[in-house]
Amino acid sequence: MSTLTLSEVELCYFQKGDGPDIVWIPGGDQRGIDFAEQYDAFPEFRNTTYDPRGVGETRSRVPPPWTMKQYARDCAELIRELCDPPVFLTGLSMGSLIVQQVAIDYPDLVRVAIPMGTGGGLGGFPAEWMRAEIEFRRAGGTLSGPMAVHHYAAFMYPSEVLGDETLWRRCRKYVANAYEFRDGGMLVAQWEACLTYRDFHRLAECPVPVHVIAFGQDCQTPPPHGRAVADEAADGHFHLLEGLGHVSLLGHRPETVSETIRNIIAAYP
């Protein structure tokens, strides 16, 4: 991976291929290179991914707390530097909120926005869980590596994965990469940016097509929350993938998600 100096961060990124641009934004606590199963499925595109501030090798010159607007500015600066906009912009979880914020604040840079596993700043269980995790970490709470892996696995994958030894062995590395040795302070910084996201209703004024991908077995961002985002967007579309969990696009059923993304992109030649 390479490093790009932006206004507030030294951004660690990876770029591969030639053609129209797809930018992939990972979920909170995940690195861009973890998304290889997705960007490798699009060899005819130029694929760009990166480590959002608070994870991996990216270093912010501005200490937390950070806002989703700052995360979006990082992404917009990367697109201007490394891509030929407007780009196809897709992201998971926290990455989906960055996708939405970029589409709202920098619509000229985005051809199509594809937020996956998004809640859009809504309340309910996801918000209560994030708030509890933040309070736990701020109070000095820690999890051992094995405990962290098995705690977060239940939020990342559906029972099909957890009940199948072969699938679990394949998916375990994605959980471990994100959480086994996670810095608690940086987890708080990223999750707090998600918890304080407030621009959900501005999607009604956003001219960018927004194609929300939701997962039927997602307990982090249940499908009704994704549908609400699609319904709020001025040009919103909703795609529900049954049987998949929050991170099933890695290790579990990556081809199902890739095919959905490809079909969305094909509608915007």
Secondary structure, 3 states (H helix, E strand, C coil): CEEEECCCEEEEEEEECCCCEEEEECCCCCCHHHHHHHHCCCCCCEEEEECCCCCCCCEECCCCCCCHHHHHHHHHHHHHHHCCCCEEEEEECHHHHHHHHHHHHCHHHEEEEEEECCCCCCCCHHHHHHHHHHHHHHCCCCCCHHHHHHHHHHHHCCHHHHCCHHHHHHHHHHHHHHHCCCCHHHHHHHHHHHHCCCCHHHHHHCCCCEEEEEECCCCCCCHHHHHHHHHHCCCEEEEEECCCCCCCCCCCCHHHHHHHHHHHHHCCC
